[in-house]
């Protein structure tokens, strides 16, 4: 459930490397991985599943194109696999 009173925190060092919006999105990924990340046979690390629409529910103040650009940037940077 979305609540406008929930604050979003991020690591300022990460923000300096990947930028403001990318660091906010990455922080959300880290949160969900720690909360419900799952192992998948044959793949390293923890995984979560969200569609672009699912992410948009968590970031309603961002456009779909902003979400796409953010995910694409993190993928191209080698930070995120999707």
N, C-alpha and C positions, 0 to 999 in steps of 0.2 A: 504494500500500500504506500502510495506517495504522500508525503507530508512536507509542505513547504518549510516547516520549522526544523527539519532535519538538516544538520550542517554537513558539508562535505569537506573532509580533510585530505591533505596530500602531503607527500614528502617534498620539501622545498628543493632538495638536491636533485630529485628526479625531475622536478619541474624545470630546473636549470638545464637539464640534458634534453628532454623531449618536448618541452613547452607546457603551457598551462592546461589546455583542454586534454591533451594526450595524457598528462599526469593524473588528471582527475579520472579519466576513463580507466587508466591502468590501476589506479588505487581501487576502483570498484571491482576490477578483475581479481586483484589480490584479495579483497574482502570475500568475494564469492568462492574463490579457490579455498580459502581457509575455512569457510563455513560449510561448504558442501562439495568441494572438489572430489572427483572420483578418479580412480585408476582405470585405465583401459588396457586390456591385454595387447601386448605388442607395441605400446606407446609409452614413452617416458613421461614422468611427471603426473600432475593432477589435471583434470579436465572438467569444464562446465559446458553446458549447452544453453545458448540463448539465440533466438532469431534476432534479426535486426529490429523487428517490431517489439520484441521483449526488451531489448536495450533502450528503445525509444520510450517505453513506459518508465524506465528508470531515469531517463534524461529527457523529460518532456519539453524542456526549455531549449533543446538542441534540435536542429532540423535533421531529417534522415540523411541528407547529403553530408552534413557535418559528421554524423556518426560513421558513415561510410569512409570519409576521408580520414578520420581518426583511426579506425580499424586498419585501413590500408597503410597508413603511415607506420603504425606499430608493427604490422606484418613485414613491410619492406625494411624496417630497421632491425628485424630479427628478434624483436622483443615478444611478439605475439604470434602464435600459430592458430590458424582457424580453418 
